[in-house]
Structure formats: structure tokens, C-alpha cells
Amino acid sequence: MFGLSSKHDRTILIVATLFMLLAPVIFNLFPENSALAFFNGGYPDLMQRFAIFAILATGFNILFGLTGYLSFGHAAFLGVGSYSAVWMFKLLGYNVLPAILLSIVVAGLFSVVIGYISLRRSGIYFSILTLAFAEMSYRLAYSVLTPLTNGETGLQVYNSDPQVLAGANSPTSPHLFGIEMSSAFDINLGPWQFTFPVGYYLCAILMLISFYIAIRIFRSPFGLMLRAIKSNQTRMTYTGLNPKPYTLAAFVISGMYAGLAGGLLASMDPLTGAERMQWTASGEVVIMTVLGGAGTLLGPILGAGVIKYLENVFSKMNETLLETWFAFLPDSLQHAVVWVLSKFTGEGWHLTLGLIFMVVIIFLPGGLVEGGQRIGKRFSRRKSSGNDDDNAAASEPAE
């Protein structure tokens, strides 16, 4: 399938494709009039961000998961991609295809410069260099390069912008050859109503293409060289191989993935600011990759989905909702439970994320993928032991 020789890789790609195509259904399993509808996550904005950050985490995993180089500066490429896309909207028009292509190219060129300098060091020194470059980029975008970035106000499209390729009847919002990204079509099935947003499916298709490319990189000789760098770079150097071209190539590819994610963010909302370059955005993609499972194929996608879903669910919880849920408790106990849980929801949902991250790191160092593998092995052992008992019973002579 598409040049994938391994049955395992084909299965992973098929599962990822089905999940992305059916995500509007999967995240809206509960009827709208039920109490569990609160846990639905099939909102177009949430699903788009899930697909976009899955692209970002997948690209980051090519660098960190394969080479072991931990970058804290990937937010710089995310921001550069967003700024490039908005400038394309301002100059040419709202068609997202040229904007996305420019985002990938500009982020790739920017990553060549940063990677060439940062990769002169390894380990923690490399991480600090990338963090320094990201913070410099953030400060430049925030205050120094205001003619290009519009500073703290953010870059956006105005009616006075040239938009030389936009006709009189062209859409006034991001579109793909006339199909607006904000449009959607609905399907009603009794108490269930499913929305299929156009913008999400564009992000989903690009995510699947990016995921397929990541699989090919993982299974290629180039990916094998990256694993050798992570395993023992010194020994690789002694064999006469220079690891720098390979690490730089991985860094640039990872930066282009981030640029694509930034371009898609701007395509969904044509307004971008310097906050996308902050170190917290770089830390978020690190958490996504580690939480899902660094060095695995599905790990970054799983981590991005879990974090974005939890952010959506826990951030919109408030004390009124919690009081409704725990109304069956005595008043004193209800107030105590609501007071405690309110610290981990709403604006404090990051505390919940921190606890989950700590539990995963302590008990599942390989991330959620390792947890799934452990569960699969346990079920397979039970199944095999059950088959052995059946075979032993069948082999016993009848009385």
C-alpha cells in the first residue's frame, strides 16, 4: 500500500486514516440532549487544532524521536509559517494553497540557518541554543520587526491590502479554490447530529500525507542513520561517517513540518501574533511527543489528540458545573470536593495535565503507546494461556 512493505506500517496508516476521517463521529458519540454531551469534542476548531498539532508533533518526532536531539525552539518555525501564510493572504489572496506552500518553504529556509548553528553542539547545549533562537525570534516579532509582524497587535488582512489574485467575487475568508475553510455539511441521524467541517478535512488530509512521509522516513536508510546517531554518535564518527548532514536534514524536515502547521493555523484563522513563538508553545509539542511516545509512529498523534481533548474538556469546567455533578453529596462534602476539583479545572487545567504527565513518565516511560502495548501483550498472554489449557484438556484421554 503506497510503497509500504511492512504489513504493520500499512495497518497503522489504515487505522490513522479511518480515525481522521471518522473523527467528527468519534468525538460526538453522545447525544446533544444528554448529560454526557459535555464530553463531546467534535467541534471544528478543536478537531482542526488536533490535526494541526499532530503534524507539528510528528515532525518534531522525526528530530527528537530518531536522533535524540531535543529542540526547545520549534515554536519559531510555527510562528514563521503563520506569518508567511498571512503575508500571502495580504499580497495574493485568500487561497490557502499558495499560503501553505510559502509557509513550508520559509520555515525550511529558516530552519537551515538555525539548525546549522545549533547543531554545532549536542545535548543540553543544543537545546539551550534552540531555545535562545526561539526567544530571539519571539522578541524580534514582538517589538523589532513590527513592519513585518505588526508587533503585539498581530498580523492580519485588511481591505487595503493588494490581494492581486483576488477577483471581485472571491471569498473574503480563507478558501481552497472557492471552497471556504469555515464551511461544513451536517448529517442528522435521529438524536445524533454530525458536522463535517471542510477546514478540518483539509488539515486531516495534510496530516495523513505528513504521517505517510514520516513512516517512509522511519523505514528508510536515512532513518536508520538517524537511529545510529541517537544510539552512539561517537562510534558512528569513528567509522568515518559524518553525522552533521543527517542531523541537519532531520532538523530542516522537522522545521518544515512546523511551518506547515503554522500555515494551517493561519489558514483556519488569518490572524497571527508573536505568542506562537513563545517557549511555552515549544514546550507543548515536547509534552505531546513524550506523552504519546517519542520514537514511535502513532505516539505524537496520540499525544496531540489527548492534550487537545483534555484542554477542551477541563478548561470549560467551572464551579457551577461541578456543583451540579456532585449535588448528591452532603453540602459540606460537596463544597469541599468542588473546591478541590476547581483548582484542577478551568484556568487551572494545566495542573491536571501536569499530574497526567507525571504519572505517564513515572509508570510508562515509553508513553501511551507503551501502555497500549502492555495491554495488548497481557491480552495475548491470556489468550495463549487459554488456548494451551484447551489443548491440554483436549489431549487428555476420556474416561
N, C-alpha and C positions, 0 to 999 in steps of 0.2 A: 504494500500500500504506500504510494507516493515515495517509493525508493527506500522504505524502511524494511530492513532484512529481518529484524527481530520481531517475533510474534508478541513479545512483551511490550515493545515500543508501539506496535500497531494497536494493541489493546488500550494502552494509555492514551493514545491520540483519539481513539474512538470514544473512550469514556469522557475525555475532556470536551470533545465536540458535542456529544449528547448533553452534557451538563450545561455548557454555554448556551446551546440552542433552547433548552427547556428551563433555563434559569427563571424566566418570568412566571412559569408554572410552579417550579420547586419552591420559590420564595413566597408564593401566595397560596399555600396549601389550605390555610384556614379561612372559612367564610368571613365576609366583611362584617356580618352581624353577630359574630361570636366573640366571646371574651378573649379567645386566643388570637384574634386578628391583630392584636398589638405586636405579636411576634412575626408578622409578615414583613418581608424585606424586599418585596418586588417593586420598589419604587424605581422609576427610570434613572434618577440621579444616583441612587445607591448602586444599582447594577452597573451603570457606566463607570463609576469610580472603582468598583471591584475589578472590572475588566482592564481598566487603565493601570491600576496599581499592580495587577497581575503581570502586565507587560513590564512594568518597572522592576518588579521583584525578580522576574525571570531573567532579565538582562543582568541584574546585579548578581544573580546566582552564577552566571557564566564566569564572572570575575572572582567572586568570593568562594563559591562552591567548588570550582575547579582548580583555581590557583592558590587559594588561601589568602589572597591579598584583600584585606578589609578596608574598604573605602568609606570614609565618612563625608564624602563630598559629592555624592550623586545628585543631590538636590540642585547643584549648579547646572547640570545638564538638563534637568527637568525644567528649571526656570528659563534657560536659554531656548529650549524648544518652544515653550509657551510664548515668549517674546517674539520669536521668529514667526510663529503662526499668526499672531495678531498683526504684525507688520505686513504679512502677506495679505491679510484681510483689508488692511488700510490701503495698500498700494494697488492690488489687483481686483479683489472682490471677495465675496463670502464663500466661494467654493473651497471645500476643506481639503481637496486632494493636493493642490499646489502648496497649501499651508503645511500639511503633514510632511510632504517631501522636503520642503525647506527646513523644517524642524529637525529632521533626521540628519540632513547634510551639515547644518550649522553646529548641531550638538556633536557630530562626529569630528568636525574640524577643531572644535573647542577641546574635545577630549584628547586629541592628538597632542595639543600643547601642554595640557595639564598632566597627561599621562607620561609624556617624555621627561618632564621634570620630576614628577613624584616617584616614578619607578626607578630613579637613581638610588632610592633607598627601599628597604623592605621592613616588614614587621610593623611595630608601633610607629616608627618614623614615617613610613609610607602613609599610615592612617592619619597622622598629625598633619602631614603635608596636604593631603586631600581635604581635610577639614579646614585648614588655613585658606586654601584656594576657594572653597565654597563660601567661607565667611567674607573673603575679599570680594567675591562676585556679588554677594548679597549687599555689601556696603556700597559697591560701585553702582548697582542697580537702584539702590535706595536713595542715594544722595549725589553721586558724582555724575553719572550718565543719565541725568534726568531728561535731556533732549531725546534720548532713545527709549527710556523706560517710563517716563512721566513720574518718577520718584514714588513717594508714598501714596499718591492718588491712584496709581496703576495705569497701565496702558490699555486703551480701549479704542473702538472705532467711532468716528464722528461723521456727521453728514458732509463735512467739508473735505474729507479725505478723498484722494483721487479715484480709487477703485476703477481703474481704467478698463477692466474687462467686465464690469457690471453694466448690464443694459437697463433700459427704463423699467422693464417689468421683472427684473431679477429679484429674488428673495432678499429681504432685509435682515436675514439671520443666517448662520452657517448652514450650508446645504451641500449635497453631493449631486451635482448636475441637475439641480432643481428640486431634489428631494430634501426637504428641511429636516435637520437633525432633531428638532423638537417634536416632530410629528410622530404619531403612533396609530396602531389599529387595535381594536378591542374585540374580544371573543367572550360571549356570555354563555355559561353552562350552568343554568339553574342558580344556586346561591353563590357560585363562583364566577368571578369576572377577571379575566386575564388580559393584561395590557402588554402589547409587543412594541416597544419603542424602537424607532428607526436608528436613533443615535446609539443605543446600546448594541444593536446588532452590527453596526459598523465597527464599534470597539471590539466586539466579540470576535468578528472575523479576523481583524488585525491581530488580536491576541492569539488566536489559533495559528495563524501564519507564523507569528513570532515564536510560539511554542514548538511548532514543527521545525523551524530553523534551529532552535535550541536543542532539540533531540538530535538533529543531524550533527551539530557541533559536539555534543556529548559523545557520540558514537564514532566520530571521525578520528583520523590520526592526529589532527590538530588538538582535539580534546584529550587524546592520550598524552600528548606532550604537556598540556596544562596540568594534568594529574601528576605527571612526573615532577613538574616544578613544585607542586604542593607537597609531594611525598618527600623529596630530597633534592633541593635545588643545587646544593653544593656538589653532590655526586653527579648530577647531570652536567654541571660545568666541567668536572674532571673528565668526562667522556668526550669533551671537545664541542659540545653543543652550547650555543649562546641562548639563554632563556629570555633575554630582553625583548627580541622581536615578538615572541609568543605572548608575553605578558602585556606588551603594548597593544597588540592586536586584540587581546581579550578585553583590555581596558576600553579601547575605542568601540568595539562591538557593544559592550555594556553601556557606554555613553550614548550610542545611537538608539538603543532601546529606551533609555531615559528620555532622549529627545523626542522619540515617537510618543511616549506617554505624555510629555509636556504639550506636544502639538494637539493631541486628542483632548486634553483638559481645556485648551483654548478653543477647540472646535465645539465642545459642549457649552462653553460659556466664554465668549470672546472678550474677556477681561482678565488681565493677569497682573500680578504685583510681585514685589520683591520677596514677599513672605514665602513663596515657593522655593526660594533658595536658602532658607534658614536651615541651621544644623538639625533642628527637630525633624524636618522633612527627610533628611538623610538618615536620621536615627530610626524613623518609622519603617523605611524599607529594610533596614538591617533586622529589626524585630520581626517583620513579616517573613523574611527568609529563614531566620533561625527558628522561629516558632513553627513554621511548616516543615522545615528540614533542609538545611544547607547541603548542597551537593546532590540533591535528589531532583527529579524532573517535576513531580507534582507538588513538592513541598512549598515553593514560593507562591504558587497559585492558591494552594490551600491556606497558607498563612495570610495572604492578602484578603481572601474571602472571609476568614474567621474574624480578622481585626475589623474590617469594614462593617461586617454584620453586627459584631458586638458594639462597635461605636454607635451604630444606628439605634440599637435596642436600648443599651444602658444610658446613652446620653439623653434620651427623651423621657426617661423615667423621672417622676417628681414625687414629692411627698404625698400629694393628693391621690395619686395612683396607688402608691404603696399602702396608704391608709385604707383604700378600697379593698385591696387584696387581702389585708390582714385584719379586716373588720371582725372576723370570727373570734379573735383573741380578746381577752380582758383588756380594758382600757390601758392600764398601767403597762402591761406586757406589749400591747400594740404600739404604744408611743415609744417604748424602748427599742423594739425591733425596727420601726420606721426610722428612728433617729440614727441607728447604726447603719442600716442599708442606704439611707440618704447620702451618707458620706462616700459611698461607692457607686453612686448613680448620678445622673445629671452631669453637672460640670466636673464631678469627681470620678467619672467613669474610668479615668486613667489609672486610678488605684486598683480597680478590678482587673484591668489589663496587666498591670504590674504583678498582681498576685498570680494570674494565669501564666504569665511568662516565667515567673519564679518556679512554679510547680512543674512546668514543662522542662525547664532547664535542669532541675534537680532530678526528676524521675524519668524524663525522656530526653536525654541529651541530643538524640537524633531528630527531635521534633515530632510533630503529629504523625508524620509518615512512619516513624519508628513505632509509635503507638499502634497504628493500623497494622503494621507488620507483626507485632507481638500478638495482637488479637487474632490475626489470620493464622499464625503458627499454632496458637492454642487450640483453635477450632480444628485445624488439620490434624493435630495430635489426638484430639478426642475422637475424631472421625476414624483415624487409622487404628486407634486402640479398640474402638467399637467393632471395626471390621475384623481385627485379629481375634476378638472374643467370639464373633460369629463363626469365623473359620474354625476356631478350636472346638466350638460346640458341634459344628457340622462334622468334624473329623472323628468325634467320639463314637464308638460303636453303640448301637441301640440295644437296650436291654430286652 
